[in-house]
Amino acid sequence: MKSNKILILIVLLLIVVNGFAQSQKKYSISNKRAISHYEQALRFFNRYDNITAKKLLQESIDIEPKFLEAYMVLSQVYMEMGEIDKAIETIKKSHEIDKNFHPRSFYILGILYFSQGEYKNALESFETFLTFNDKRKSINKSARKKIEECKFALNQIANPVPFEPKEVGDGVNTDLDEYWPSLSVDEKTLVYTVRLPKNPDKGIRGTRWQEDLYISYRNEDGEWSKGIPVSSPLNTDFNEGAQAVSSDGKTIYFTICRGVCNIYQSVLQPDGLWSHPQKLSVNVNTERYSEKQPSISPDGKTLYFVSNRPGGQGDFDIWKCEKNPDGQWDNAVNLGSVINTSGSEQSPFIHFDNQTLYFSSSGHIGMGSQDIFVSRRDSTGGWSKPVNLGYPINTYRSEEGLIVNAKGTEAYYSSDIRPERGRDIYTFELYPAIRPTPTSYVKGTISDSKTLNPVEANVKLVDLKRNKVLMDVVKAKGGKFLVCLPVNNKYGLFVSSPGYLFHSEHFDLSNYYSFDKPFRLDVELQPIEKGEVLTLRNIFFAFDSYEILPESNAELNYLLDVLKQNPNIRVEVSGHTDNLGSDDYNLKLSSQRAKAVVDYLIQHGIESERLEWVGFGESKPVAPNTTEEGRALNRRTEVRIL
């Protein structure tokens, strides 16, 4: 409710300071004793002594029950003290005396009703306000938007979406506030933020609260272990929180606030400890403005975050930075007016499918000060119009900090549904319309085929149909990698490193919905040496034909790069088939397919003298031809270094 509260305070202060507290005052009453109490109350109010101000205002009203100015200031005092019901009742009493005295009070009343979820009363108050034809265009515009939001909220309540939130358990949730969850792709690690009381024995001044990062692990029974503080040096005596963990769990991005907020990163070391936090570059962080609430894409190449820096659409906007080939962050880019509004956007979360974005907003039409929305990136890189997740996921409260598991079935978020426990972390099943693309993952190791030593290599996931790189793991550090695989598609996975032949894999997830057994892939890269053989797993031909299909372009381009970067090597391209069909037919077809690959290479600049081709038909199987899986392995194209 923070943004609503700020708006109320601004409007009420305009009324109080500019209307009721001028040096030459003309009040709605003439009782000097009541006026004296009122003016004393104003002085205490301006010194933030709300208790004394409230007492004096109540005494003023007791002396003169029709003192309209006192009612209006008292309503703001109640608002400052968080007593919204009393603020509403105070304004209503002023209307019983004279509803025409301060027309803007109907606008204020509408804001207060809206902040409590009393949408019908709010709608009536806003509509009444507009009948007065207020001269301030900005307030009229705001009132019309609030009317639209009231009607939207009433419609949402009449058409609720499925929603059954469940606590994640006492291992995570305590009497303290827990929020900002982040989840590993395998759903076994939960990192979250905890609001803790500061220890006065340490001599820390200022607020008596601080934020720290905590971590919990899920056991085989699906229960979360007792949360413990993330090891030093991540937590300090300052505020750390609003974090995001990379897909492989090796890098954490989080917010540190010291006056302004900035984004830091830490890397998990081989000894299991986190490195000293490093502030991200000036392309991400500014000195005068705040950057916070990071979310990292599953390939680690795009960082989403919110900032109030200049150049945005409103208060806080969602921005992104791309990591360049050198591993540095490029300049921040605003996500634009489809996502960002004149209000405030918060808590972006890019799903493991790398195309579905969840975030909170006060600017899009919603039910509260912050509603949760979902938007999807299209084939051109643009974002779809955000969709409100609906009631009762969104309410008159502030909903934010939602994340979704890789499967796309379950969401995690924080809420104060049980006020006596503070904010806790809950989980709920997403209804189908707001789910992302379900995502599995492949993890494994990369090593030298001769020495078996780990190799740092580039790993890319390619949409073969569109020949588009979906995810690009810049380096598989220490020879280990993890790549997310959205279902409903066919992918090529390419592993490459200087001095080695590339390695490719083919993943057909068109009908894959099981996430219990993610893929395991241990790659042995072959040095570029005479006699080494490269199997091309993403070369596809039309049925019963040697016509190369477009899905083969990504693989062929990788082969082109190897030949261009190593101009002294000559290669032999060989074709192989399964045992279906006659020996002569298979031999001819395999030869034609090998020649088709050679022709492609020649057409793209490789000298014919460097290329040979041969067909082996079914004579060199690598798997039994008794199953379709085995026959698929035997239908292959290979490249041998001559």
C-alpha positions as CSV (number, residue, x, y, z in Angstrom):
1,M,0.0,0.0,0.0
2,K,3.0,2.3,0.0
3,S,2.3,4.1,-3.3
4,N,-1.4,4.7,-2.3
5,K,-0.3,6.1,1.0
6,I,2.1,8.5,-0.7
7,L,-0.6,9.7,-3.0
8,I,-3.0,10.3,-0.2
9,L,-0.4,12.2,1.8
10,I,0.4,14.4,-1.1
11,V,-3.2,15.3,-1.8
12,L,-4.1,15.9,1.9
13,L,-1.0,18.1,2.4
14,L,-2.1,20.2,-0.6
15,I,-5.5,20.7,1.2
16,V,-4.0,21.3,4.6
17,V,-1.1,23.5,3.7
18,N,-2.6,25.4,0.9
19,G,-6.2,25.6,2.1
20,F,-6.4,25.5,5.9
21,A,-3.1,26.9,7.1
22,Q,-2.7,30.2,5.4
23,S,-1.4,33.1,7.5
24,Q,-4.7,34.9,7.1
25,K,-7.1,32.1,8.0
26,K,-10.9,32.0,7.4
27,Y,-12.2,28.8,9.0
28,S,-15.6,27.1,8.7
29,I,-16.2,28.0,12.4
30,S,-15.4,31.0,14.6
31,N,-14.9,29.4,18.0
32,K,-11.4,30.8,19.0
33,R,-10.8,28.0,21.5
34,A,-11.4,25.3,18.9
35,I,-9.2,27.1,16.4
36,S,-6.4,27.4,19.0
37,H,-6.4,23.6,19.6
38,Y,-6.5,23.1,15.8
39,E,-3.5,25.4,15.1
40,Q,-1.5,23.8,17.9
41,A,-2.3,20.4,16.4
42,L,-0.9,21.6,13.0
43,R,2.4,22.5,14.7
44,F,2.7,19.0,16.3
45,F,1.6,17.4,13.0
46,N,4.3,19.2,11.1
47,R,6.8,17.8,13.7
48,Y,5.5,14.3,13.1
49,D,4.0,14.1,16.6
50,N,0.8,12.4,15.5
51,I,-0.3,11.3,19.0
52,T,-0.4,14.9,20.3
53,A,-1.9,16.2,17.1
54,K,-4.7,13.6,17.2
55,K,-5.5,14.5,20.8
56,L,-5.7,18.3,20.1
57,L,-7.8,17.7,16.9
58,Q,-10.2,15.5,18.8
59,E,-10.5,18.2,21.5
60,S,-11.0,20.8,18.8
61,I,-13.9,18.8,17.3
62,D,-15.4,18.2,20.8
63,I,-15.5,22.0,21.3
64,E,-16.9,22.6,17.8
65,P,-18.4,19.4,16.2
66,K,-18.8,21.2,12.8
67,F,-15.1,22.1,12.5
68,L,-14.6,20.8,8.9
69,E,-10.9,21.6,8.7
70,A,-10.2,19.7,11.9
71,Y,-11.9,16.6,10.5
72,M,-9.8,16.7,7.3
73,V,-6.5,17.0,9.2
74,L,-7.5,14.4,11.7
75,S,-8.2,12.0,8.8
76,Q,-4.6,12.4,7.6
77,V,-3.3,11.8,11.1
78,Y,-5.2,8.6,11.2
79,M,-3.7,7.7,7.8
80,E,-0.2,8.4,9.1
81,M,-0.9,6.1,12.0
82,G,-2.2,3.3,9.8
83,E,-5.7,3.6,11.1
84,I,-7.5,3.6,7.7
85,D,-11.0,2.8,9.0
86,K,-10.9,5.8,11.4
87,A,-9.6,8.0,8.5
88,I,-12.6,6.9,6.4
89,E,-15.0,7.5,9.2
90,T,-13.6,10.9,9.9
91,I,-14.0,12.0,6.2
92,K,-17.6,10.6,6.2
93,K,-18.5,12.7,9.2
94,S,-17.2,15.8,7.5
95,H,-19.5,15.0,4.5
96,E,-22.5,14.7,6.9
97,I,-21.8,18.3,7.9
98,D,-21.2,19.7,4.3
99,K,-20.2,17.4,1.5
100,N,-19.5,20.4,-0.8
101,F,-17.0,22.0,1.4
102,H,-14.0,20.1,0.1
103,P,-14.8,18.1,-3.0
104,R,-11.4,16.6,-3.2
105,S,-12.1,14.7,0.0
106,F,-14.3,12.4,-2.1
107,Y,-11.2,11.5,-4.2
108,I,-9.2,10.9,-0.9
109,L,-12.1,8.8,0.4
110,G,-12.0,6.8,-2.8
111,I,-8.3,6.1,-2.4
112,L,-8.8,5.0,1.2
113,Y,-11.7,2.7,0.3
114,F,-9.7,1.3,-2.6
115,S,-6.7,0.6,-0.3
116,Q,-9.0,-1.5,1.8
117,G,-10.5,-3.4,-1.1
118,E,-13.9,-1.7,-0.7
119,Y,-14.3,-1.3,-4.4
120,K,-18.0,-0.4,-4.6
121,N,-17.6,2.4,-2.1
122,A,-14.5,3.5,-3.8
123,L,-16.2,3.6,-7.2
124,E,-19.1,5.7,-5.8
125,S,-16.6,8.1,-4.2
126,F,-14.6,8.6,-7.4
127,E,-17.7,9.1,-9.5
128,T,-19.0,11.7,-6.9
129,F,-15.7,13.5,-7.1
130,L,-15.8,13.9,-10.9
131,T,-19.2,15.6,-10.6
132,F,-17.5,18.6,-9.0
133,N,-15.4,19.3,-12.1
134,D,-12.1,19.8,-10.2
135,K,-9.7,22.1,-12.1
136,R,-6.7,19.9,-11.5
137,K,-6.4,17.7,-14.6
138,S,-4.0,15.2,-13.0
139,I,-6.4,14.4,-10.2
140,N,-9.3,14.0,-12.7
141,K,-7.2,11.7,-14.8
142,S,-6.2,9.7,-11.7
143,A,-9.9,9.4,-10.6
144,R,-11.0,8.1,-14.0
145,K,-8.2,5.5,-13.9
146,K,-9.3,4.5,-10.4
147,I,-12.9,4.1,-11.6
148,E,-11.6,1.7,-14.3
149,E,-9.6,-0.2,-11.7
150,C,-12.7,-0.4,-9.4
151,K,-14.7,-1.9,-12.2
152,F,-11.9,-4.2,-13.1
153,A,-11.6,-5.4,-9.5
154,L,-15.3,-6.0,-9.1
155,N,-15.3,-8.1,-12.3
156,Q,-12.2,-10.1,-11.1
157,I,-13.9,-10.8,-7.8
158,A,-17.0,-12.0,-9.7
159,N,-14.8,-14.3,-11.8
160,P,-12.1,-15.7,-9.5
161,V,-9.2,-17.8,-10.7
162,P,-8.1,-21.0,-9.0
163,F,-5.8,-20.3,-6.1
164,E,-5.0,-22.4,-3.0
165,P,-1.8,-21.0,-1.3
166,K,0.1,-23.2,1.0
167,E,2.9,-22.3,3.4
168,V,6.3,-23.8,2.4
169,G,6.7,-25.0,6.0
170,D,8.1,-24.0,9.4
171,G,11.6,-24.7,8.3
172,V,11.4,-21.5,6.2
173,N,8.6,-19.4,7.7
174,T,9.0,-18.0,11.3
175,D,7.7,-15.2,13.3
176,L,10.0,-12.9,11.4
177,D,9.3,-11.6,7.8
178,E,10.4,-13.9,5.0
179,Y,10.1,-12.8,1.4
180,W,11.8,-12.5,-2.0
181,P,12.2,-16.3,-2.7
182,S,14.5,-17.6,-5.5
183,L,14.6,-21.2,-6.6
184,S,17.2,-23.4,-8.3
185,V,16.2,-25.1,-11.5
186,D,16.1,-28.5,-9.8
187,E,13.8,-27.1,-7.0
188,K,16.2,-28.4,-4.3
189,T,17.5,-25.0,-3.1
190,L,15.5,-22.0,-1.9
191,V,17.3,-18.7,-1.2
192,Y,15.2,-15.9,0.4
193,T,15.4,-12.7,2.4
194,V,14.7,-12.4,6.1
195,R,14.0,-9.2,8.1
196,L,16.0,-9.4,11.3
197,P,16.2,-7.2,14.4
198,K,19.6,-5.5,14.6
199,N,21.8,-6.3,17.6
200,P,22.2,-3.1,19.6
201,D,25.3,-4.5,21.3
202,K,27.2,-4.0,18.0
203,G,26.6,-0.3,18.2
204,I,24.7,-0.1,14.9
205,R,22.7,3.1,14.6
206,G,19.6,3.8,12.6
207,T,16.7,1.4,11.9
208,R,16.4,-1.5,14.3
209,W,15.9,-3.9,11.4
210,Q,18.1,-5.3,8.7
211,E,17.8,-7.8,5.9
212,D,19.9,-10.9,5.4
213,L,20.0,-13.8,2.9
214,Y,18.9,-17.3,4.1
215,I,19.0,-20.7,2.4
216,S,17.0,-23.9,2.8
217,Y,17.3,-27.3,1.1
218,R,14.5,-29.6,0.1
219,N,14.8,-33.2,1.3
220,E,13.6,-36.4,-0.5
221,D,10.2,-36.1,1.2
222,G,9.7,-32.7,-0.3
223,E,10.1,-30.8,3.0
224,W,12.3,-27.7,3.4
225,S,15.1,-27.8,5.9
226,K,15.5,-25.2,8.6
227,G,16.7,-22.0,6.9
228,I,20.2,-20.8,7.8
229,P,22.0,-17.6,7.0
230,V,24.0,-17.7,3.8
231,S,27.7,-18.0,4.7
232,S,30.0,-15.0,5.0
233,P,30.9,-12.7,3.4
234,L,27.4,-12.2,1.8
235,N,25.6,-11.1,4.9
236,T,26.7,-8.0,6.7
237,D,25.3,-5.5,9.2
238,F,23.6,-3.7,6.3
239,N,20.7,-4.8,4.2
240,E,21.2,-7.6,1.7
241,G,18.3,-9.2,-0.1
242,A,16.1,-9.3,-3.2
243,Q,18.3,-11.9,-4.7
244,A,18.4,-14.1,-7.8
245,V,20.4,-17.3,-8.2
246,S,21.7,-18.5,-11.6
247,S,20.3,-21.7,-13.1
248,D,23.4,-23.7,-12.1
249,G,23.4,-22.3,-8.6
250,K,26.9,-21.0,-8.9
251,T,26.3,-17.3,-9.1
252,I,24.1,-15.1,-6.9
253,Y,23.0,-11.6,-7.7
254,F,21.6,-9.5,-4.9
255,T,20.8,-6.0,-3.6
256,I,22.8,-4.1,-1.0
257,C,21.3,-0.8,0.2
258,R,23.5,1.9,1.8
259,G,21.6,5.1,1.1
260,V,20.8,4.0,-2.5
261,C,20.6,0.4,-3.6
262,N,22.9,-1.3,-5.9
263,I,23.3,-4.8,-7.4
264,Y,26.2,-7.1,-6.4
265,Q,27.3,-10.6,-7.4
266,S,29.1,-13.4,-5.7
267,V,30.4,-16.7,-7.2
268,L,30.4,-20.1,-5.4
269,Q,34.0,-21.3,-4.9
270,P,35.2,-24.9,-5.2
271,D,35.5,-25.0,-1.4
272,G,31.7,-24.3,-1.1
273,L,32.1,-20.8,0.1
274,W,30.9,-17.6,-1.7
275,S,33.4,-15.1,-3.0
276,H,33.5,-11.6,-1.7
277,P,30.6,-9.6,-3.2
278,Q,31.5,-7.5,-6.2
279,K,29.5,-4.4,-7.2
280,L,28.4,-4.7,-10.9
281,S,29.7,-2.2,-13.4
282,V,28.5,1.3,-14.0
283,N,26.5,0.0,-16.9
284,V,24.3,-1.7,-14.3
285,N,24.6,0.5,-11.3
286,T,24.5,4.3,-10.9
287,E,25.7,6.4,-8.1
288,R,22.7,8.7,-7.5
289,Y,19.9,6.3,-8.2
290,S,18.8,2.8,-7.0
291,E,19.2,-0.5,-8.8
292,K,17.6,-3.5,-7.1
293,Q,15.7,-6.8,-7.4
294,P,17.8,-8.6,-10.0
295,S,16.6,-11.5,-12.1
296,I,19.1,-13.5,-14.2
297,S,18.1,-15.3,-17.4
298,P,18.7,-19.0,-17.5
299,D,21.7,-18.7,-19.8
300,G,23.3,-16.1,-17.5
301,K,23.4,-13.5,-20.3
302,T,20.6,-11.1,-19.5
303,L,20.2,-9.3,-16.1
304,Y,16.7,-7.8,-15.4
305,F,16.4,-5.3,-12.6
306,V,14.4,-2.3,-11.5
307,S,15.8,1.3,-11.3
308,N,14.5,4.8,-10.8
309,R,17.3,6.2,-13.0
310,P,16.4,8.9,-15.6
311,G,15.1,7.8,-18.9
312,G,12.3,5.6,-17.6
313,Q,8.5,5.7,-17.9
314,G,7.7,6.4,-14.3
315,D,8.9,5.8,-10.7
316,F,10.8,2.5,-10.8
317,D,11.0,0.8,-14.2
318,I,12.3,-2.6,-15.3
319,W,15.6,-2.5,-17.2
320,K,17.9,-5.1,-18.6
321,C,21.6,-5.5,-19.4
322,E,23.1,-8.0,-21.8
323,K,26.5,-9.7,-21.2
324,N,28.8,-9.2,-24.2
325,P,31.3,-11.9,-25.4
326,D,34.0,-10.5,-23.1
327,G,31.8,-11.2,-20.1
328,Q,31.1,-7.5,-19.4
329,W,27.7,-6.0,-19.1
330,D,26.5,-3.7,-21.9
331,N,24.5,-0.5,-21.3
332,A,21.2,-0.8,-19.5
333,V,18.1,-0.8,-21.8
334,N,14.6,0.1,-20.6
335,L,12.0,-2.6,-21.4
336,G,9.7,0.0,-22.9
337,S,6.2,1.3,-22.5
338,V,4.5,-2.1,-23.0
339,I,6.0,-3.3,-19.7
340,N,6.7,0.0,-17.9
341,T,4.2,2.6,-16.9
342,S,4.0,6.0,-15.2
343,G,3.6,4.1,-12.0
344,S,6.1,1.7,-10.4
345,E,7.2,-1.7,-11.7
346,Q,8.8,-4.1,-9.3
347,S,10.2,-7.6,-8.8
348,P,10.9,-8.9,-12.3
349,F,11.3,-12.6,-12.7
350,I,12.4,-14.1,-16.0
351,H,11.4,-17.8,-16.1
352,F,13.7,-20.7,-17.0
353,D,12.1,-20.8,-20.4
354,N,13.8,-17.4,-21.1
355,Q,10.7,-15.9,-22.6
356,T,8.1,-15.5,-19.8
357,L,8.4,-12.5,-17.5
358,Y,6.5,-12.0,-14.3
359,F,6.5,-8.7,-12.5
360,S,4.5,-6.4,-10.2
361,S,3.1,-3.0,-11.2
362,S,1.1,-0.1,-9.7
363,G,0.7,1.4,-13.2
364,H,-1.2,-1.3,-15.1
365,I,-4.9,-1.7,-14.3
366,G,-5.1,-3.8,-11.1
367,M,-6.7,-4.4,-7.7
368,G,-4.2,-3.0,-5.3
369,S,-1.0,-0.9,-5.0
370,Q,1.0,-3.7,-6.6
371,D,-0.5,-6.5,-8.7
372,I,1.4,-9.3,-10.4
373,F,1.4,-9.5,-14.2
374,V,2.8,-11.9,-16.8
375,S,4.1,-11.0,-20.3
376,R,5.7,-13.2,-23.0
377,R,8.4,-12.4,-25.4
378,D,7.6,-13.1,-29.1
379,S,9.8,-14.2,-31.9
380,T,10.9,-10.6,-32.6
381,G,12.0,-10.0,-29.1
382,G,9.0,-7.8,-28.2
383,W,6.9,-8.2,-25.1
384,S,3.1,-9.0,-25.2
385,K,0.6,-6.9,-23.3
386,P,0.9,-7.8,-19.6
387,V,-1.9,-9.9,-18.2
388,N,-3.1,-9.5,-14.6
389,L,-2.9,-12.9,-12.8
390,G,-6.4,-12.3,-11.4
391,Y,-8.2,-12.5,-8.1
392,P,-7.6,-13.8,-5.5
393,I,-3.9,-14.1,-6.5
394,N,-4.0,-10.3,-6.6
395,T,-5.9,-8.4,-4.0
396,Y,-6.1,-4.9,-2.5
397,R,-2.8,-5.7,-0.8
398,S,0.6,-5.3,-2.4
399,E,1.5,-8.5,-4.2
400,E,5.1,-8.9,-5.4
401,G,8.2,-11.1,-5.5
402,L,6.6,-14.0,-7.4
403,I,8.8,-16.8,-9.0
404,V,7.8,-19.9,-10.9
405,N,9.4,-23.4,-10.9
406,A,11.0,-24.8,-14.0
407,K,8.1,-27.1,-14.7
408,G,5.9,-24.0,-14.9
409,T,3.3,-25.5,-12.6
410,E,4.0,-23.9,-9.2
411,A,4.6,-20.4,-8.0
412,Y,6.3,-19.1,-4.9
413,Y,5.6,-15.7,-3.4
414,S,5.4,-13.9,0.0
415,S,2.3,-12.6,1.6
416,D,1.0,-11.4,5.0
417,I,-2.1,-13.5,4.8
418,R,-1.5,-14.3,8.5
419,P,-0.7,-10.9,9.9
420,E,0.3,-12.4,13.3
421,R,3.2,-14.2,11.5
422,G,4.2,-11.3,9.4
423,R,5.2,-12.0,5.8
424,D,5.7,-15.6,5.0
425,I,6.6,-17.6,1.8
426,Y,3.7,-19.5,0.1
427,T,3.4,-21.7,-2.9
428,F,0.4,-22.4,-5.1
429,E,-0.4,-24.1,-8.4
430,L,-0.6,-21.9,-11.4
431,Y,-3.7,-22.2,-13.5
432,P,-2.9,-23.1,-17.2
433,A,-3.4,-19.7,-18.8
434,I,-0.6,-18.0,-16.8
435,R,1.9,-20.8,-17.0
436,P,5.2,-20.4,-18.8
437,T,6.7,-23.0,-21.1
438,P,7.6,-26.1,-19.1
439,T,11.3,-26.4,-18.9
440,S,13.7,-29.3,-18.2
441,Y,17.4,-29.1,-18.2
442,V,20.6,-30.9,-19.2
443,K,23.7,-30.9,-17.0
444,G,27.0,-32.5,-17.3
445,T,30.7,-32.2,-17.8
446,I,33.1,-31.4,-20.6
447,S,36.6,-32.9,-20.8
448,D,39.4,-33.6,-23.2
449,S,38.9,-37.0,-24.9
450,K,42.7,-37.7,-24.6
451,T,43.6,-36.5,-21.1
452,L,40.1,-36.4,-19.6
453,N,41.0,-33.1,-18.0
454,P,38.1,-30.6,-17.7
455,V,37.7,-28.2,-20.6
456,E,36.1,-24.7,-20.4
457,A,33.9,-24.5,-23.4
458,N,31.1,-22.5,-24.9
459,V,27.7,-24.2,-24.7
460,K,24.8,-23.0,-26.9
461,L,21.2,-24.1,-27.2
462,V,19.7,-23.5,-30.7
463,D,16.2,-23.6,-31.9
464,L,16.8,-25.7,-35.0
465,K,13.7,-24.7,-36.8
466,R,14.4,-21.0,-36.6
467,N,18.2,-21.4,-36.4
468,K,18.2,-19.0,-33.4
469,V,20.4,-19.2,-30.3
470,L,18.1,-19.4,-27.3
471,M,20.6,-19.8,-24.6
472,D,24.3,-19.1,-24.6
473,V,26.4,-20.2,-21.6
474,V,29.5,-18.2,-22.3
475,K,31.8,-20.6,-20.5
476,A,31.3,-23.9,-18.8
477,K,33.6,-23.1,-16.0
478,G,35.6,-26.0,-14.6
479,G,34.1,-28.1,-17.3
480,K,30.7,-28.2,-15.8
481,F,27.5,-26.8,-17.3
482,L,23.7,-26.7,-17.0
483,V,21.4,-25.6,-19.8
484,C,17.6,-25.2,-19.5
485,L,15.5,-26.9,-22.1
486,P,11.9,-25.6,-22.7
487,V,9.6,-28.3,-23.9
488,N,7.5,-28.4,-27.1
489,N,10.5,-27.9,-29.4
490,K,13.5,-29.5,-31.1
491,Y,16.9,-28.2,-30.1
492,G,20.5,-28.6,-31.0
493,L,23.0,-28.3,-28.2
494,F,26.5,-27.3,-29.3
495,V,29.7,-27.5,-27.3
496,S,32.8,-25.8,-28.7
497,S,36.3,-24.8,-27.5
498,P,39.3,-23.5,-29.5
499,G,41.6,-26.4,-30.6
500,Y,38.8,-29.0,-30.5
501,L,36.1,-30.3,-32.8
502,F,32.7,-29.2,-31.6
503,H,30.2,-31.6,-30.1
504,S,26.5,-31.6,-30.9
505,E,23.4,-33.2,-29.4
506,H,19.8,-33.3,-30.6
507,F,16.9,-32.9,-28.1
508,D,13.4,-33.5,-29.4
509,L,11.1,-32.3,-26.6
510,S,8.0,-32.0,-28.7
511,N,6.1,-34.3,-26.4
512,Y,8.3,-34.3,-23.3
513,Y,6.6,-33.5,-20.0
514,S,8.5,-35.5,-17.4
515,F,10.9,-33.5,-15.2
516,D,11.8,-36.2,-12.7
517,K,14.8,-37.3,-14.8
518,P,16.7,-34.4,-16.3
519,F,19.2,-35.1,-19.0
520,R,22.8,-36.0,-18.1
521,L,25.5,-35.4,-20.7
522,D,29.2,-35.9,-20.3
523,V,31.0,-34.6,-23.3
524,E,34.5,-35.6,-24.4
525,L,35.8,-33.0,-26.9
526,Q,38.2,-34.3,-29.5
527,P,41.3,-32.3,-30.4
528,I,41.6,-31.3,-34.0
529,E,44.0,-34.1,-35.1
530,K,44.3,-36.5,-38.0
531,G,42.0,-39.4,-37.7
532,E,39.5,-37.8,-35.3
533,V,35.8,-38.3,-36.2
534,L,33.0,-35.8,-35.6
535,T,29.4,-37.1,-35.6
536,L,26.9,-34.5,-36.8
537,R,23.8,-35.1,-34.8
538,N,21.8,-32.2,-36.2
539,I,21.9,-32.9,-40.0
540,F,18.4,-33.7,-41.2
541,F,17.3,-34.9,-44.7
542,A,13.8,-35.1,-46.2
543,F,12.3,-38.6,-46.1
544,D,13.8,-41.0,-48.7
545,S,15.8,-38.1,-50.1
546,Y,19.2,-36.3,-49.9
547,E,17.6,-32.9,-49.7
548,I,19.0,-31.1,-46.6
549,L,16.3,-29.7,-44.3
550,P,16.6,-26.1,-43.0
551,E,16.9,-27.4,-39.4
552,S,20.4,-28.5,-40.4
553,N,21.8,-25.0,-40.9
554,A,23.0,-24.5,-37.4
555,E,25.1,-27.7,-37.5
556,L,26.4,-27.0,-40.9
557,N,27.5,-23.4,-39.9
558,Y,29.4,-24.9,-36.9
559,L,31.2,-27.2,-39.4
560,L,31.9,-24.2,-41.6
561,D,33.5,-22.3,-38.7
562,V,35.8,-25.2,-37.9
563,L,37.0,-25.5,-41.5
564,K,37.5,-21.7,-41.8
565,Q,39.3,-21.4,-38.5
566,N,41.6,-24.3,-39.4
567,P,42.4,-23.7,-43.1
568,N,45.1,-26.4,-43.3
569,I,42.9,-29.4,-42.5
570,R,41.2,-31.7,-45.1
571,V,38.1,-33.8,-44.2
572,E,36.1,-36.7,-45.4
573,V,32.3,-36.5,-45.1
574,S,30.6,-39.9,-44.7
575,G,27.0,-40.9,-44.8
576,H,25.4,-43.8,-42.9
577,T,22.0,-45.4,-42.9
578,D,20.0,-48.0,-40.9
579,N,19.3,-51.5,-42.3
580,L,15.8,-50.7,-43.7
581,G,15.9,-51.1,-47.5
582,S,18.3,-53.0,-49.7
583,D,22.1,-52.7,-49.4
584,D,22.4,-51.0,-52.8
585,Y,19.7,-48.5,-52.1
586,N,21.2,-47.6,-48.7
587,L,24.7,-47.3,-50.1
588,K,23.5,-44.9,-52.9
589,L,21.4,-42.8,-50.5
590,S,24.2,-42.4,-48.0
591,S,26.6,-41.4,-50.8
592,Q,24.1,-38.8,-52.1
593,R,23.6,-37.4,-48.6
594,A,27.4,-37.1,-47.9
595,K,27.8,-35.3,-51.3
596,A,24.9,-32.9,-50.4
597,V,26.9,-31.8,-47.3
598,V,30.0,-31.3,-49.3
599,D,28.1,-29.3,-51.9
600,Y,26.8,-27.1,-49.1
601,L,30.3,-26.5,-47.8
602,I,31.6,-25.6,-51.2
603,Q,28.8,-23.2,-51.8
604,H,29.7,-21.4,-48.6
605,G,33.4,-20.9,-49.5
606,I,35.3,-24.1,-48.6
607,E,37.7,-25.2,-51.4
608,S,36.7,-28.5,-53.0
609,E,40.3,-29.7,-52.7
610,R,39.8,-29.9,-48.9
611,L,36.7,-32.1,-49.1
612,E,36.0,-35.7,-49.8
613,W,32.8,-37.7,-49.5
614,V,31.8,-41.3,-49.2
615,G,28.7,-43.4,-48.5
616,F,28.9,-46.5,-46.3
617,G,25.2,-47.4,-46.3
618,E,24.3,-49.7,-43.4
619,S,27.8,-51.3,-43.2
620,K,29.1,-49.4,-40.1
621,P,26.3,-49.4,-37.5
622,V,27.0,-47.8,-34.0
623,A,23.9,-49.4,-32.4
624,P,21.6,-52.4,-33.0
625,N,19.1,-51.9,-35.7
626,T,16.4,-53.8,-33.7
627,T,14.9,-50.6,-32.2
628,E,13.9,-47.2,-33.6
629,E,16.3,-45.5,-31.2
630,G,19.1,-47.7,-32.5
631,R,18.2,-47.1,-36.1
632,A,18.1,-43.3,-35.5
633,L,21.7,-43.5,-34.2
634,N,22.8,-45.4,-37.3
635,R,21.3,-42.8,-39.6
636,R,24.1,-40.2,-39.3
637,T,26.6,-38.0,-41.0
638,E,30.2,-38.1,-39.9
639,V,33.3,-35.9,-40.6
640,R,36.8,-37.5,-40.4
641,I,40.0,-35.4,-40.4
642,L,42.3,-36.5,-43.1
